[in-house]
Amino acid sequence: MASSKVGSIGEYIREQRTRAKISLRQLADVSGISNPYLSQIERGLRKPSAEILQQIAKGLRISAEALYVQAGILEDREADTDVQAAVRADLLLTERQKQVLLDIYASFLKENEATGVLDDVRDETDDGTGDEIDDGTGDGTGADVGGEHGVHDQNGKEEVG
């Protein structure tokens, strides 16, 4: 069973490398790993250490955590939200930038959970259509309360006082 895990990490690395359109030699150069050793990892002949996986992740510009999970070093975490998946998949961000964005996002989620904001959001979209917008008036009209722009009815006409 362990050999299937070793093979799967190699296959996963090869898949990520091909997606990134990087040759084996290029990945070896940017990762600081010898070309033959990297080839053996991809073919499932060698089991890379956590340090080697980290170097490969850096070279592929992907999360080292993803490689650790594939290699069986870490347990798989909860499924990503759409936002987390998008951040992790963004090829234009460095790993550091991705981690900072994910940390900020996680802190917002934690804050919202603590203040009950997430429960309010869930209540507003209860019928599954996602088109309920609560204007806070409680009248069910969904009128736009625009602060300095005034109050508008459903047709966009401004209501006077």
GROMACS elastic network, one bead per residue, 0.5 to 0.9 nm:
[ bonds ]
;  ai    aj funct       b0    kb
    1     4     6  0.53315   500
    1     5     6  0.67777   500
    1     6     6  0.89737   500
    2     5     6  0.51234   500
    2     6     6  0.63144   500
    2     7     6  0.86640   500
    3     7     6  0.60431   500
    3     8     6  0.84084   500
    3    44     6  0.75665   500
    3    45     6  0.86427   500
    3    47     6  0.87164   500
    4     7     6  0.50213   500
    4     8     6  0.59725   500
    4     9     6  0.86545   500
    4    44     6  0.82664   500
    5     9     6  0.62644   500
    5    10     6  0.86953   500
    5    44     6  0.86355   500
    5    47     6  0.89956   500
    5    70     6  0.73996   500
    5    71     6  0.61091   500
    5    72     6  0.70519   500
    6     9     6  0.53761   500
    6    10     6  0.64880   500
    6    11     6  0.87641   500
    6    41     6  0.79543   500
    6    42     6  0.89862   500
    6    43     6  0.89785   500
    6    44     6  0.54547   500
    6    45     6  0.76678   500
    6    46     6  0.72050   500
    6    47     6  0.56684   500
    6    48     6  0.83091   500
    6    70     6  0.87417   500
    6    71     6  0.65333   500
    6    72     6  0.88104   500
    7    10     6  0.51656   500
    7    11     6  0.61426   500
    7    12     6  0.85224   500
    7    41     6  0.79289   500
    7    42     6  0.73910   500
    7    43     6  0.66426   500
    7    45     6  0.74526   500
    7    46     6  0.85782   500
    7    47     6  0.84766   500
    8    12     6  0.59497   500
    8    13     6  0.85191   500
    8    42     6  0.86889   500
    8    44     6  0.73499   500
    8    70     6  0.70441   500
    8    71     6  0.75157   500
    9    13     6  0.61216   500
    9    14     6  0.85650   500
    9    41     6  0.78946   500
    9    42     6  0.74056   500
    9    44     6  0.74965   500
    9    47     6  0.84155   500
    9    48     6  0.88246   500
    9    67     6  0.71107   500
    9    68     6  0.88001   500
    9    69     6  0.89990   500
    9    70     6  0.54595   500
    9    71     6  0.53225   500
    9    72     6  0.87556   500
   10    13     6  0.51190   500
   10    14     6  0.61672   500
   10    15     6  0.85418   500
   10    38     6  0.88023   500
   10    39     6  0.86433   500
   10    40     6  0.81971   500
   10    41     6  0.52254   500
   10    43     6  0.58606   500
   10    44     6  0.53194   500
   10    45     6  0.85741   500
   10    46     6  0.85687   500
   10    47     6  0.84952   500
   10    71     6  0.87703   500
   11    14     6  0.50787   500
   11    15     6  0.60719   500
   11    16     6  0.86012   500
   11    41     6  0.86432   500
   11    42     6  0.57526   500
   11    43     6  0.71069   500
   11    44     6  0.75292   500
   12    15     6  0.50274   500
   12    16     6  0.61609   500
   12    17     6  0.85158   500
   12    42     6  0.79807   500
   12    67     6  0.81026   500
   12    70     6  0.75305   500
   13    16     6  0.51061   500
   13    17     6  0.60289   500
   13    18     6  0.85519   500
   13    41     6  0.84439   500
   13    42     6  0.64170   500
   13    56     6  0.80903   500
   13    57     6  0.86616   500
   13    60     6  0.85552   500
   13    67     6  0.78980   500
   14    17     6  0.50163   500
   14    18     6  0.60910   500
   14    19     6  0.85240   500
   14    24     6  0.84137   500
   14    42     6  0.58470   500
   14    43     6  0.86671   500
   15    18     6  0.51849   500
   15    19     6  0.61423   500
   15    20     6  0.86083   500
   16    19     6  0.50706   500
   16    20     6  0.61687   500
   16    21     6  0.85633   500
   16    22     6  0.89299   500
   16    60     6  0.71303   500
   16    62     6  0.84427   500
   17    20     6  0.51007   500
   17    21     6  0.61758   500
   17    22     6  0.54670   500
   17    23     6  0.71434   500
   17    24     6  0.76072   500
   17    27     6  0.75540   500
   17    60     6  0.64522   500
   18    22     6  0.61033   500
   18    23     6  0.74501   500
   18    24     6  0.89592   500
   19    22     6  0.77888   500
   20    23     6  0.89467   500
   20    60     6  0.70938   500
   20    61     6  0.88379   500
   20    91     6  0.86189   500
   22    25     6  0.81374   500
   22    26     6  0.60500   500
   22    27     6  0.63376   500
   22    60     6  0.81843   500
   23    26     6  0.50931   500
   23    27     6  0.62482   500
   23    28     6  0.85298   500
   24    27     6  0.52128   500
   24    28     6  0.61213   500
   24    29     6  0.86559   500
   24    35     6  0.68283   500
   24    38     6  0.74871   500
   24    39     6  0.72483   500
   25    29     6  0.61825   500
   25    30     6  0.87763   500
   25    34     6  0.84748   500
   25    35     6  0.57844   500
   25    38     6  0.87991   500
   26    29     6  0.50716   500
   26    30     6  0.62695   500
   26    31     6  0.84065   500
   26    35     6  0.87785   500
   26    59     6  0.87645   500
   27    30     6  0.52799   500
   27    31     6  0.58050   500
   27    32     6  0.82064   500
   27    33     6  0.81143   500
   27    35     6  0.82255   500
   27    38     6  0.84192   500
   27    56     6  0.74063   500
   27    59     6  0.58971   500
   27    60     6  0.71013   500
   28    31     6  0.51932   500
   28    32     6  0.57811   500
   28    34     6  0.56806   500
   28    35     6  0.52166   500
   28    36     6  0.87718   500
   28    37     6  0.87225   500
   28    38     6  0.66036   500
   28    56     6  0.80881   500
   28    59     6  0.80255   500
   29    32     6  0.53156   500
   29    33     6  0.67508   500
   29    34     6  0.76088   500
   29    35     6  0.78624   500
   29    59     6  0.84203   500
   30    33     6  0.80090   500
   30    55     6  0.84569   500
   30    56     6  0.83611   500
   30    58     6  0.81624   500
   30    59     6  0.52971   500
   30    60     6  0.85948   500
   31    34     6  0.86128   500
   31    52     6  0.84323   500
   31    54     6  0.88034   500
   31    55     6  0.50809   500
   31    56     6  0.54000   500
   31    57     6  0.80942   500
   31    58     6  0.67629   500
   31    60     6  0.82448   500
   32    55     6  0.71900   500
   32    56     6  0.84530   500
   32    59     6  0.85716   500
   33    36     6  0.85914   500
   33    37     6  0.69348   500
   33    38     6  0.65331   500
   33    52     6  0.76718   500
   33    55     6  0.78059   500
   33    56     6  0.80073   500
   34    37     6  0.53311   500
   34    38     6  0.62206   500
   34    39     6  0.86075   500
   35    38     6  0.52088   500
   35    39     6  0.61342   500
   35    40     6  0.86963   500
   36    39     6  0.50122   500
   36    40     6  0.62108   500
   36    41     6  0.86921   500
   37    40     6  0.50728   500
   37    41     6  0.62889   500
   37    42     6  0.87285   500
   37    46     6  0.77286   500
   38    41     6  0.50402   500
   38    42     6  0.62486   500
   38    43     6  0.86566   500
   38    46     6  0.86695   500
   38    48     6  0.89449   500
   38    56     6  0.88068   500
   39    42     6  0.51166   500
   39    43     6  0.62186   500
   39    44     6  0.86554   500
   39    45     6  0.86539   500
   40    43     6  0.50821   500
   40    44     6  0.61841   500
   40    45     6  0.50595   500
   40    46     6  0.56362   500
   40    47     6  0.87514   500
   41    44     6  0.51094   500
   41    45     6  0.57776   500
   41    47     6  0.63441   500
   41    48     6  0.66957   500
   42    45     6  0.76352   500
   42    46     6  0.81531   500
   43    46     6  0.78913   500
   44    47     6  0.71834   500
   47    71     6  0.83702   500
   48    51     6  0.79238   500
   48    52     6  0.57459   500
   48    53     6  0.62757   500
   48    71     6  0.83734   500
   49    52     6  0.52043   500
   49    53     6  0.62287   500
   49    54     6  0.86030   500
   50    53     6  0.50163   500
   50    54     6  0.61214   500
   50    55     6  0.87261   500
   50    64     6  0.86410   500
   50    67     6  0.87373   500
   50    68     6  0.70060   500
   50    71     6  0.88729   500
   50    73     6  0.77099   500
   51    54     6  0.50385   500
   51    55     6  0.63805   500
   51    56     6  0.87203   500
   52    55     6  0.50780   500
   52    56     6  0.62046   500
   52    57     6  0.85626   500
   53    57     6  0.60035   500
   53    58     6  0.85134   500
   53    64     6  0.66057   500
   53    67     6  0.64001   500
   53    68     6  0.71991   500
   53    71     6  0.87937   500
   54    57     6  0.50351   500
   54    58     6  0.61841   500
   54    59     6  0.86298   500
   54    63     6  0.83464   500
   54    64     6  0.51930   500
   54    65     6  0.84137   500
   54    67     6  0.79099   500
   54    68     6  0.84752   500
   55    58     6  0.51171   500
   55    59     6  0.62450   500
   55    60     6  0.86693   500
   55    64     6  0.82673   500
   56    59     6  0.50046   500
   56    60     6  0.61203   500
   56    61     6  0.83288   500
   56    62     6  0.86069   500
   56    64     6  0.79952   500
   56    67     6  0.86960   500
   57    60     6  0.50382   500
   57    61     6  0.57102   500
   57    62     6  0.51007   500
   57    63     6  0.59444   500
   57    64     6  0.50327   500
   57    65     6  0.86085   500
   57    66     6  0.84838   500
   57    67     6  0.70820   500
   58    62     6  0.64516   500
   58    63     6  0.76885   500
   58    64     6  0.73703   500
   58    94     6  0.89734   500
   58    95     6  0.75919   500
   59    62     6  0.79187   500
   60    63     6  0.86653   500
   61    64     6  0.88262   500
   61    91     6  0.72733   500
   61    93     6  0.84376   500
   61    94     6  0.67119   500
   61    95     6  0.64254   500
   62    65     6  0.85993   500
   62    66     6  0.75900   500
   62    67     6  0.84564   500
   62    88     6  0.73987   500
   62    89     6  0.78988   500
   62    91     6  0.82958   500
   62    94     6  0.85044   500
   62    95     6  0.67500   500
   63    66     6  0.53454   500
   63    67     6  0.70073   500
   63    68     6  0.89266   500
   63    88     6  0.73095   500
   63    95     6  0.66623   500
   63    98     6  0.88463   500
   63    99     6  0.89503   500
   64    67     6  0.51845   500
   64    68     6  0.62262   500
   64    69     6  0.87278   500
   64    95     6  0.89239   500
   65    69     6  0.61802   500
   65    70     6  0.85993   500
   65    73     6  0.89897   500
   65    74     6  0.74397   500
   66    69     6  0.52440   500
   66    70     6  0.62997   500
   66    71     6  0.86684   500
   66    74     6  0.87376   500
   66    76     6  0.84810   500
   67    70     6  0.50089   500
   67    71     6  0.60573   500
   67    72     6  0.85108   500
   67    73     6  0.84845   500
   67    74     6  0.88289   500
   68    71     6  0.50727   500
   68    72     6  0.60932   500
   68    74     6  0.53732   500
   68    75     6  0.82994   500
   68    76     6  0.89964   500
   69    72     6  0.50429   500
   69    73     6  0.58122   500
   69    75     6  0.58457   500
   69    76     6  0.56924   500
   69    77     6  0.86728   500
   70    73     6  0.76505   500
   70    74     6  0.81003   500
   70    76     6  0.85348   500
   71    74     6  0.77527   500
   72    75     6  0.68654   500
   72    76     6  0.86619   500
   74    77     6  0.86300   500
   76    79     6  0.85152   500
   77    80     6  0.83792   500
   79    85     6  0.88893   500
   80    83     6  0.76645   500
   80    84     6  0.54307   500
   80    85     6  0.56329   500
   81    84     6  0.51929   500
   81    85     6  0.61685   500
   81    86     6  0.85574   500
   82    85     6  0.51434   500
   82    86     6  0.60873   500
   82    87     6  0.86466   500
   83    86     6  0.51535   500
   83    87     6  0.62400   500
   83    88     6  0.86554   500
   83   102     6  0.86969   500
   83   105     6  0.84777   500
   84    87     6  0.51735   500
   84    88     6  0.61357   500
   84    89     6  0.85305   500
   84   101     6  0.87887   500
   84   102     6  0.65466   500
   84   105     6  0.81832   500
   85    88     6  0.51614   500
   85    89     6  0.60455   500
   85    90     6  0.85955   500
   86    89     6  0.51310   500
   86    90     6  0.61037   500
   87    90     6  0.53202   500
   87    91     6  0.87950   500
   87    93     6  0.80236   500
   87    98     6  0.60128   500
   87    99     6  0.87557   500
   87   101     6  0.75211   500
   87   102     6  0.73959   500
   88    91     6  0.81896   500
   88    93     6  0.86069   500
   88    95     6  0.83971   500
   88    98     6  0.63721   500
   88    99     6  0.85352   500
   88   102     6  0.85255   500
   89    93     6  0.88968   500
   90    93     6  0.59259   500
   90    94     6  0.87269   500
   90    98     6  0.82317   500
   91    94     6  0.76509   500
   93    96     6  0.79937   500
   93    97     6  0.58611   500
   93    98     6  0.61591   500
   94    97     6  0.51487   500
   94    98     6  0.61989   500
   94    99     6  0.86223   500
   95    98     6  0.50537   500
   95    99     6  0.61399   500
   95   100     6  0.86473   500
   96    99     6  0.51427   500
   96   100     6  0.62246   500
   96   101     6  0.86776   500
   97   100     6  0.51498   500
   97   101     6  0.62026   500
   97   102     6  0.85664   500
   98   101     6  0.52018   500
   98   102     6  0.61006   500
   98   103     6  0.85462   500
   99   102     6  0.50366   500
   99   103     6  0.60089   500
   99   104     6  0.85723   500
  100   103     6  0.50774   500
  100   104     6  0.62030   500
  100   105     6  0.85569   500
  101   104     6  0.51739   500
  101   105     6  0.60872   500
  101   106     6  0.85373   500
  102   105     6  0.50093   500
  102   106     6  0.60111   500
  102   107     6  0.85579   500
  103   106     6  0.50763   500
  103   107     6  0.62037   500
  103   108     6  0.87230   500
  104   107     6  0.50973   500
  104   108     6  0.63259   500
  104   109     6  0.87431   500
  105   108     6  0.51333   500
  105   109     6  0.62967   500
  105   110     6  0.86624   500
  106   109     6  0.50713   500
  106   110     6  0.61208   500
  106   111     6  0.85583   500
  107   110     6  0.50387   500
  107   111     6  0.60634   500
  107   112     6  0.85210   500
  108   111     6  0.50801   500
  108   112     6  0.60539   500
  108   113     6  0.84799   500
  109   112     6  0.50932   500
  109   113     6  0.60398   500
  109   114     6  0.85666   500
  109   118     6  0.81613   500
  110   113     6  0.50874   500
  110   114     6  0.61756   500
  110   115     6  0.87165   500
  111   114     6  0.51292   500
  111   115     6  0.62859   500
  111   116     6  0.85783   500
  111   117     6  0.84738   500
  112   115     6  0.52035   500
  112   116     6  0.59427   500
  112   118     6  0.58563   500
  112   119     6  0.88376   500
  113   116     6  0.51630   500
  113   117     6  0.62148   500
  113   118     6  0.57252   500
  113   119     6  0.77499   500
  114   117     6  0.78261   500
  114   118     6  0.88130   500
  115   118     6  0.81016   500
  116   119     6  0.53385   500
  116   120     6  0.66441   500
  116   121     6  0.89643   500
  117   120     6  0.51449   500
  117   121     6  0.63479   500
  117   122     6  0.87141   500
  118   121     6  0.50680   500
  118   122     6  0.61604   500
  118   123     6  0.86160   500
  119   122     6  0.50754   500
  119   123     6  0.61661   500
  119   124     6  0.87255   500
  120   123     6  0.50957   500
  120   124     6  0.63196   500
  120   125     6  0.89258   500
  121   124     6  0.52085   500
  121   125     6  0.65612   500
  121   126     6  0.86632   500
  122   125     6  0.54215   500
  122   126     6  0.60414   500
  123   126     6  0.51318   500
  123   127     6  0.88120   500
  124   127     6  0.83342   500
  124   130     6  0.79959   500
  124   131     6  0.86094   500
  124   132     6  0.57910   500
  124   133     6  0.67615   500
  124   134     6  0.68348   500
  125   128     6  0.58565   500
  125   129     6  0.67576   500
  125   131     6  0.68863   500
  125   132     6  0.57029   500
  125   133     6  0.81122   500
  126   129     6  0.78828   500
  126   130     6  0.77465   500
  126   132     6  0.83578   500
  127   130     6  0.73476   500
  127   131     6  0.89090   500
  127   132     6  0.85115   500
  128   131     6  0.83597   500
  129   132     6  0.76199   500
  130   133     6  0.84575   500
  132   142     6  0.77772   500
  133   140     6  0.89907   500
  133   142     6  0.59131   500
  133   143     6  0.88647   500
  134   137     6  0.76722   500
  134   138     6  0.76187   500
  134   140     6  0.74353   500
  134   141     6  0.84210   500
  134   142     6  0.58063   500
  134   143     6  0.83647   500
  135   138     6  0.74046   500
  135   139     6  0.86565   500
  135   140     6  0.82028   500
  135   141     6  0.80902   500
  135   142     6  0.54712   500
  135   143     6  0.61484   500
  135   144     6  0.63541   500
  135   145     6  0.63837   500
  136   139     6  0.82549   500
  136   140     6  0.89355   500
  136   142     6  0.84583   500
  136   145     6  0.83943   500
  137   140     6  0.75482   500
  137   141     6  0.84084   500
  137   142     6  0.82798   500
  137   143     6  0.82650   500
  137   145     6  0.87327   500
  138   141     6  0.80956   500
  138   142     6  0.87493   500
  139   142     6  0.77214   500
  139   143     6  0.87391   500
  140   143     6  0.81941   500
  141   144     6  0.89650   500
  141   153     6  0.78855   500
  141   154     6  0.70097   500
  142   145     6  0.88515   500
  142   153     6  0.81355   500
  142   154     6  0.70124   500
  143   151     6  0.71562   500
  143   152     6  0.58501   500
  143   153     6  0.50555   500
  143   154     6  0.55672   500
  143   155     6  0.89127   500
  143   156     6  0.84549   500
  144   150     6  0.83617   500
  144   151     6  0.58870   500
  144   152     6  0.52661   500
  144   153     6  0.67604   500
  144   154     6  0.76322   500
  144   156     6  0.81172   500
  145   148     6  0.89750   500
  145   149     6  0.79744   500
  145   150     6  0.65116   500
  145   152     6  0.66770   500
  146   150     6  0.51763   500
  146   151     6  0.57757   500
  146   152     6  0.76433   500
  147   150     6  0.56403   500
  147   151     6  0.74815   500
  148   151     6  0.88113   500
  149   152     6  0.86245   500
  149   158     6  0.86941   500
  150   158     6  0.66401   500
  150   159     6  0.73836   500
  150   160     6  0.79868   500
  150   161     6  0.88512   500
  151   156     6  0.89223   500
  151   157     6  0.83858   500
  151   158     6  0.57150   500
  151   159     6  0.55308   500
  151   160     6  0.74965   500
  151   161     6  0.83583   500
  152   155     6  0.75740   500
  152   156     6  0.52529   500
  152   157     6  0.52757   500
  152   159     6  0.54359   500
  152   160     6  0.87663   500
  153   156     6  0.53434   500
  153   157     6  0.55743   500
  153   158     6  0.64457   500
  153   159     6  0.64767   500
  154   157     6  0.74960   500
  155   158     6  0.88815   500
  156   159     6  0.89703   500
